[in-house]
Amino acid sequence: MTTEIKKHVRDRVLSSFDYSEQITDEALIEEIDKVVSVEARTSFLPVQEREELRNSIYNSIRGLDILEELLCKEDITEIMVNGNRNIFLESHGTLTKWDKCFESEEKLQDIIQQIVAEANRVVNESSPIVDARLKDGSRVNVILPPVALNGPIVTIRKFSKDPLTMEKLVSLGALSEEAAEALRRLVLAKYNVFVCGGTGSGKTTFLNALSDFIPPDERIITIEDSAELKITNIKNLVRLEVRNRNSEGCMEVTIRDLIRAALRMRPDRIIVGEIRGAEVVDMLQAMNTGHDGSLSTGHGNSIPDMLDRMETMMLMGVEVPLMAARKQIASAVDIMVHLGRLRDGSRKVLEISEVLGINDGDIELNPLFVFKEDEETIDGDNPKKILGELKRTTNPFVRQGKLKRAGIRWID
């Protein structure tokens, strides 16, 4: 099936409708079938290509064109569109170039405008960068020319339709059963937990899994730049999302604004999807003013690196001495969890540490679980798979006050 045939069939379908009336999906499919049937006889299309043409035409009119095929595949976790000619996919930790492409840059631009419009966002030459999401919750980042030199850039991070539970993460080897049980008790006892890791390390997925441990009778408020969390076990759930300033005069609503508003909404816990800047000030103040059990994530290559970043972000938001910022962090955050994506593509919990406080001017950490790599093996034609385990250290858990107040014992 050539691009010319697809364009010819789509043009015939579109020209057959009166656009003064609403076109239903059923009417559109019926017309597509009619035109495809005629084209199949004249072009001698086999049954399989006829079905592909039918789906392709429908997706190009009502869906996201060729991207619909990729969004339906569960094994694809990332879609990277570098202009209309180059599309790359990530599946099972491996990047490959797709053999299909958009027929033109104009078609790709149309799809981009469709995506951002459905998310109530705006992207154009004067505002060429935007974050949005698809109906299924997939995260979308768009960068347009002239900022992007090789055409419109679209990056789609897909999430599983069925959020991964902690039990599933344990079965996949992301962490040990003992570590999962420790985290369950810590969340129940309302310790403030901060999850850090690099891009694609699974922070949002892990935050979803952690939220399953929250008692279902609590009032939870989630705050995100682009809504991605899928919390299903909480009935009293409030989901908030930032709003960018647009050309129509809508005022910007930032994460800082939403955290401040959330404090007046009687939350039991606040979950902030990701900390990127000065909003860390408000998040730490919330943790320090009676909202124990709050959760958040941030980009960091290690736990010490993440703490350093939090210091820097806090100093961007408020003028305080460095030591005051450091004390605020050490007082607010109880547990740090570091995730990593290893060289074989697997995502694992690499460290769980307790924040003890300030010692000699630095934030003191107490590692409770650390990932120990054993060896590498080659299994047939598969890439090297990293063997290892998240092992409990010999360090005792020191700050057990919240556990005792909640009537929960630490793991033996």
C-alpha positions as CSV (number, residue, x, y, z in Angstrom):
1,M,0.0,0.0,0.0
2,T,1.6,3.3,-1.2
3,T,1.3,6.7,0.3
4,E,-0.4,7.9,-2.9
5,I,-3.2,5.3,-2.5
6,K,-3.7,6.3,1.1
7,K,-3.8,10.0,0.3
8,H,-6.2,9.4,-2.6
9,V,-8.6,7.3,-0.5
10,R,-8.5,9.8,2.4
11,D,-9.2,12.8,0.0
12,R,-12.2,10.9,-1.5
13,V,-13.6,10.1,2.0
14,L,-13.2,13.7,3.2
15,S,-14.8,15.2,0.1
16,S,-17.9,13.0,0.4
17,F,-19.1,14.7,3.7
18,D,-21.1,17.8,4.4
19,Y,-19.1,19.5,7.1
20,S,-22.1,21.6,8.2
21,E,-23.4,18.5,10.0
22,Q,-21.7,16.4,12.7
23,I,-20.1,13.3,11.3
24,T,-20.4,10.2,13.6
25,D,-17.8,7.5,13.8
26,E,-20.3,5.0,12.3
27,A,-20.9,7.2,9.3
28,L,-17.2,7.8,8.8
29,I,-16.4,4.1,9.0
30,E,-19.2,3.3,6.5
31,E,-17.8,5.8,4.0
32,I,-14.3,4.6,4.4
33,D,-15.4,1.0,3.8
34,K,-17.2,2.1,0.6
35,V,-14.2,4.0,-0.8
36,V,-11.7,1.3,0.2
37,S,-13.9,-1.3,-1.5
38,V,-13.8,0.6,-4.8
39,E,-10.0,1.3,-4.5
40,A,-9.3,-2.4,-3.7
41,R,-11.0,-3.5,-7.0
42,T,-9.1,-0.9,-9.1
43,S,-5.7,-1.4,-7.4
44,F,-6.1,-5.1,-6.8
45,L,-5.4,-4.8,-3.0
46,P,-5.3,-8.1,-1.1
47,V,-7.5,-8.5,2.0
48,Q,-4.7,-7.7,4.5
49,E,-3.7,-4.5,2.8
50,R,-7.4,-3.5,2.5
51,E,-7.8,-3.8,6.3
52,E,-4.6,-1.9,6.9
53,L,-5.8,0.9,4.5
54,R,-9.1,1.0,6.3
55,N,-7.5,1.4,9.7
56,S,-4.9,3.8,8.5
57,I,-7.5,6.2,6.9
58,Y,-9.7,6.1,10.1
59,N,-6.7,6.8,12.3
60,S,-5.5,9.7,10.1
61,I,-8.9,11.4,10.3
62,R,-10.1,10.6,13.9
63,G,-6.9,9.3,15.6
64,L,-3.3,10.2,15.7
65,D,-2.5,8.7,12.3
66,I,0.4,6.2,12.3
67,L,1.0,6.8,16.0
68,E,-2.2,4.9,16.8
69,E,-0.5,1.7,15.8
70,L,2.3,2.3,18.3
71,L,0.1,3.4,21.1
72,C,-1.8,0.1,20.9
73,K,1.4,-2.0,21.5
74,E,1.9,-2.7,25.2
75,D,5.6,-3.5,24.8
76,I,6.5,0.0,23.5
77,T,7.3,2.3,26.3
78,E,8.6,5.4,24.4
79,I,7.9,6.9,21.0
80,M,10.3,9.6,19.7
81,V,9.3,11.5,16.6
82,N,12.3,13.5,15.1
83,G,10.6,15.3,12.3
84,N,8.1,13.6,10.0
85,R,10.7,11.2,8.5
86,N,12.3,9.7,11.6
87,I,10.5,7.8,14.3
88,F,12.3,5.8,17.0
89,L,10.8,3.4,19.5
90,E,11.9,2.0,22.8
91,S,10.8,-1.5,23.7
92,H,12.3,-3.7,26.5
93,G,15.0,-1.1,27.0
94,T,16.2,-1.1,23.3
95,L,15.9,1.7,20.8
96,T,15.0,1.0,17.2
97,K,14.1,3.1,14.2
98,W,10.6,2.5,12.8
99,D,10.1,1.8,9.1
100,K,7.1,4.1,8.9
101,C,6.8,7.9,8.8
102,F,4.4,10.7,8.4
103,E,3.6,11.6,4.9
104,S,4.5,15.3,5.4
105,E,5.5,17.7,8.1
106,E,2.1,19.4,7.7
107,K,0.4,16.1,8.8
108,L,2.7,15.9,11.8
109,Q,1.9,19.5,12.7
110,D,-1.9,18.7,12.5
111,I,-1.4,15.7,14.8
112,I,0.5,17.9,17.3
113,Q,-2.2,20.5,17.3
114,Q,-4.8,17.8,17.9
115,I,-2.8,16.4,20.9
116,V,-2.3,19.8,22.6
117,A,-5.9,21.0,21.9
118,E,-7.3,17.9,23.6
119,A,-5.1,18.6,26.6
120,N,-6.2,22.3,26.7
121,R,-2.7,23.4,25.9
122,V,-1.2,25.7,23.1
123,V,1.9,25.3,21.1
124,N,3.1,27.5,18.2
125,E,6.2,29.4,17.0
126,S,5.9,32.0,19.7
127,S,5.5,29.3,22.4
128,P,7.3,26.3,20.9
129,I,7.6,24.0,23.9
130,V,4.7,22.3,25.6
131,D,3.9,19.3,27.9
132,A,0.6,17.5,27.5
133,R,-0.9,14.1,27.9
134,L,-3.0,11.7,25.8
135,K,-6.4,10.3,26.8
136,D,-4.8,7.1,28.0
137,G,-2.5,9.1,30.4
138,S,0.7,8.9,28.2
139,R,2.9,11.9,28.7
140,V,3.8,14.1,25.6
141,N,6.5,16.6,25.1
142,V,6.5,18.8,22.0
143,I,9.1,21.1,20.6
144,L,8.5,23.0,17.4
145,P,10.7,24.9,15.0
146,P,12.5,27.3,15.0
147,V,13.7,25.9,18.4
148,A,13.8,22.3,16.9
149,L,16.1,22.5,13.9
150,N,15.1,19.1,12.3
151,G,11.4,19.6,12.3
152,P,8.7,19.1,15.0
153,I,9.8,16.9,17.8
154,V,7.3,14.7,19.7
155,T,8.3,12.5,22.6
156,I,5.6,10.2,24.1
157,R,6.2,8.3,27.3
158,K,3.7,5.5,27.5
159,F,2.4,4.1,30.8
160,S,0.9,0.7,31.4
161,K,-2.9,0.6,31.2
162,D,-2.8,-1.5,34.4
163,P,-0.5,0.4,36.9
164,L,2.3,-1.8,38.3
165,T,1.7,-2.8,41.9
166,M,4.5,-3.3,44.4
167,E,3.9,-7.1,44.2
168,K,4.4,-6.9,40.4
169,L,7.6,-4.9,40.9
170,V,8.9,-7.5,43.3
171,S,8.1,-10.3,40.8
172,L,10.0,-8.4,38.1
173,G,13.0,-8.1,40.4
174,A,12.9,-4.3,40.9
175,L,13.2,-4.7,44.6
176,S,13.1,-7.5,47.3
177,E,10.1,-8.6,49.2
178,E,11.7,-7.4,52.4
179,A,12.3,-3.9,51.0
180,A,8.7,-3.8,49.8
181,E,7.4,-4.7,53.2
182,A,9.7,-2.1,54.8
183,L,8.3,0.6,52.5
184,R,4.7,-0.6,53.3
185,R,5.2,-0.1,57.0
186,L,6.9,3.3,56.4
187,V,4.1,4.6,54.3
188,L,1.5,3.3,56.7
189,A,3.3,5.1,59.6
190,K,3.3,8.3,57.5
191,Y,7.0,8.8,56.9
192,N,7.7,11.4,54.2
193,V,9.2,9.6,51.3
194,F,11.1,11.1,48.4
195,V,11.8,9.1,45.3
196,C,14.7,10.1,43.0
197,G,16.3,8.7,39.9
198,G,17.3,9.5,36.3
199,T,15.1,9.9,33.3
200,G,13.2,6.8,32.5
201,S,14.1,5.1,35.8
202,G,10.5,4.5,36.8
203,K,9.8,7.2,39.3
204,T,6.1,7.8,38.4
205,T,5.5,4.0,38.3
206,F,7.1,3.5,41.7
207,L,5.2,6.5,43.2
208,N,2.0,4.8,42.0
209,A,3.0,1.6,43.6
210,L,3.8,3.3,46.9
211,S,0.4,5.0,46.9
212,D,-1.2,1.6,47.1
213,F,0.0,1.4,50.7
214,I,-1.9,4.5,51.7
215,P,-5.0,3.6,53.8
216,P,-8.1,4.1,51.6
217,D,-10.0,6.3,54.2
218,E,-7.5,9.2,53.9
219,R,-7.9,12.4,51.9
220,I,-5.1,12.6,49.3
221,I,-4.3,15.5,47.0
222,T,-2.0,14.9,44.0
223,I,-0.2,17.8,42.3
224,E,1.4,17.4,38.9
225,D,2.8,19.3,36.0
226,S,1.1,16.9,33.7
227,A,-1.2,14.4,35.3
228,E,0.3,10.9,35.1
229,L,-0.4,9.3,38.5
230,K,-3.1,6.6,38.5
231,I,-4.1,6.2,42.1
232,T,-7.0,3.7,42.3
233,N,-7.4,2.7,45.9
234,I,-8.3,6.2,47.4
235,K,-11.9,7.4,47.2
236,N,-11.3,10.8,48.7
237,L,-8.8,11.8,46.0
238,V,-8.3,15.3,44.6
239,R,-6.2,15.6,41.4
240,L,-4.6,19.0,40.5
241,E,-2.6,20.0,37.4
242,V,-0.7,23.1,36.6
243,R,-1.9,25.5,33.9
244,N,0.4,27.5,31.6
245,R,-0.3,31.1,30.7
246,N,-1.7,31.3,27.2
247,S,-2.5,33.9,24.5
248,E,-6.1,34.1,25.6
249,G,-5.2,35.7,28.9
250,C,-5.5,32.7,31.1
251,M,-3.3,33.2,34.1
252,E,-0.5,30.7,34.9
253,V,-1.1,28.3,37.8
254,T,2.1,26.8,39.1
255,I,2.9,23.9,41.3
256,R,3.7,26.3,44.1
257,D,0.2,27.8,43.7
258,L,-1.3,24.4,43.9
259,I,0.7,23.3,47.0
260,R,-0.4,26.4,48.8
261,A,-4.0,25.8,47.8
262,A,-3.8,22.2,48.8
263,L,-2.8,23.1,52.4
264,R,-6.3,24.7,52.8
265,M,-8.1,21.6,51.5
266,R,-7.6,19.5,54.6
267,P,-5.3,16.9,53.0
268,D,-4.0,13.9,55.0
269,R,-1.2,13.6,52.5
270,I,0.1,15.6,49.6
271,I,1.7,13.8,46.6
272,V,3.7,16.0,44.3
273,G,4.5,14.3,41.0
274,E,7.9,15.9,40.5
275,I,9.9,18.7,42.1
276,R,11.8,20.7,39.5
277,G,12.4,24.1,41.1
278,A,11.4,26.6,43.8
279,E,8.2,24.6,44.6
280,V,10.5,22.4,46.8
281,V,10.1,25.2,49.4
282,D,6.4,24.8,49.7
283,M,6.6,21.0,49.5
284,L,9.1,20.9,52.4
285,Q,7.0,23.3,54.5
286,A,3.9,21.1,53.9
287,M,5.9,18.1,55.2
288,N,7.1,20.1,58.2
289,T,3.6,21.4,59.1
290,G,1.5,18.4,59.9
291,H,1.2,16.7,56.5
292,D,3.2,13.6,57.3
293,G,3.2,10.7,54.9
294,S,3.6,13.0,51.8
295,L,5.3,11.7,48.7
296,S,7.3,13.3,45.9
297,T,9.9,12.6,43.2
298,G,12.8,14.4,41.6
299,H,15.6,13.9,39.1
300,G,18.9,12.8,40.8
301,N,21.7,10.5,39.9
302,S,22.1,9.4,43.5
303,I,20.6,10.2,46.9
304,P,23.4,12.7,47.8
305,D,23.0,14.3,44.4
306,M,19.3,14.7,44.9
307,L,19.8,16.3,48.3
308,D,22.2,18.7,46.8
309,R,19.7,19.6,44.1
310,M,17.0,20.1,46.6
311,E,19.3,22.6,48.4
312,T,19.9,24.5,45.2
313,M,16.2,24.5,44.3
314,M,15.3,25.7,47.8
315,L,17.8,28.6,47.6
316,M,16.2,29.5,44.2
317,G,12.9,29.9,45.9
318,V,13.7,31.7,49.2
319,E,16.7,33.7,50.5
320,V,17.9,31.7,53.5
321,P,21.4,30.6,54.7
322,L,22.5,27.3,53.2
323,M,22.5,25.7,56.6
324,A,18.9,26.7,57.2
325,A,17.9,25.2,53.9
326,R,19.8,22.0,54.8
327,K,18.1,21.7,58.1
328,Q,14.7,22.2,56.6
329,I,15.3,19.3,54.1
330,A,16.7,17.0,56.8
331,S,13.7,17.8,59.1
332,A,11.1,17.3,56.4
333,V,12.3,14.2,54.4
334,D,12.4,10.9,56.3
335,I,13.1,8.3,53.6
336,M,15.0,8.6,50.3
337,V,14.5,6.0,47.6
338,H,16.9,5.9,44.6
339,L,15.9,4.2,41.4
340,G,18.1,3.4,38.5
341,R,18.0,2.1,35.0
342,L,20.8,-0.4,34.5
343,R,22.8,-1.0,31.4
344,D,20.7,-4.1,30.5
345,G,17.6,-1.8,30.4
346,S,16.1,-3.1,33.7
347,R,14.8,-0.6,36.3
348,K,15.6,-1.3,39.9
349,V,15.6,0.2,43.4
350,L,19.3,0.9,44.0
351,E,19.1,2.3,47.5
352,I,16.7,3.1,50.4
353,S,18.1,5.4,53.0
354,E,16.9,7.0,56.2
355,V,17.6,10.8,56.6
356,L,19.0,11.1,60.2
357,G,19.5,14.9,60.3
358,I,22.5,17.2,60.3
359,N,26.0,16.0,61.3
360,D,29.0,18.3,61.0
361,G,27.1,20.6,58.7
362,D,26.0,17.8,56.3
363,I,22.8,15.8,55.9
364,E,23.5,12.4,57.4
365,L,22.1,9.3,55.6
366,N,21.6,5.8,57.0
367,P,21.4,3.3,54.1
368,L,18.9,0.6,54.9
369,F,18.9,-1.3,51.6
370,V,21.5,-1.2,48.9
371,F,21.5,-3.0,45.5
372,K,24.4,-5.4,45.2
373,E,25.4,-6.5,41.7
374,D,26.6,-10.1,41.4
375,E,27.6,-10.9,37.9
376,E,26.7,-10.8,34.2
377,T,25.5,-13.8,32.2
378,I,24.8,-14.1,28.5
379,D,21.6,-15.9,27.7
380,G,21.7,-16.9,24.1
381,D,21.3,-13.9,21.8
382,N,19.9,-11.7,24.6
383,P,22.0,-8.8,25.9
384,K,23.9,-9.2,29.1
385,K,21.5,-9.4,32.0
386,I,22.6,-7.9,35.3
387,L,22.2,-10.2,38.3
388,G,21.9,-8.7,41.7
389,E,19.6,-8.0,44.6
390,L,18.5,-5.2,46.8
391,K,20.0,-6.3,50.1
392,R,19.3,-5.1,53.6
393,T,22.3,-3.5,55.3
394,T,23.4,-4.2,58.9
395,N,22.5,-0.6,59.9
396,P,19.6,-0.4,62.4
397,F,16.6,1.9,61.6
398,V,17.1,4.8,63.9
399,R,14.1,7.1,63.6
400,Q,11.3,4.8,64.7
401,G,9.2,7.4,66.5
402,K,6.5,7.5,63.8
403,L,6.4,3.7,63.7
404,K,5.8,3.5,67.4
405,R,3.1,6.2,67.3
406,A,1.3,4.2,64.6
407,G,1.6,1.0,66.5
408,I,3.7,-0.6,63.8
409,R,6.9,-2.6,64.3
410,W,10.0,-2.3,62.1
411,I,10.9,-5.4,60.1
412,D,12.8,-8.1,62.1
